[in-house]
């Protein structure tokens, strides 16, 4: 099964955080912060301006991006978790 985002949406695979803290304390899932970094897996069809021209994406497949802690839509596909966010909600690209 595959998913293809529409419009100006981007499919991001969040970066996995470690299970154990630096001090060796095991952190339960409920206390973990949501990941802020992720890898772009797919991009949508694009957005149009007022004149009908396509606005090019600023991100591309394979980019590592910085996302807001909360936002977007969480999706589980083939036992992997993804997040669909609007491109305008992406905070930046990490080089």
Secondary structure, DSSP 8 states (H G I E B T S, - for coil): ------TTEEEEEE----SB-TTS-B--GGGS----EEEEEEE-S-EE-TTS-EE--S--TT-EEE--SS-SEEEEETTEEEEEEEGGG--EEE-
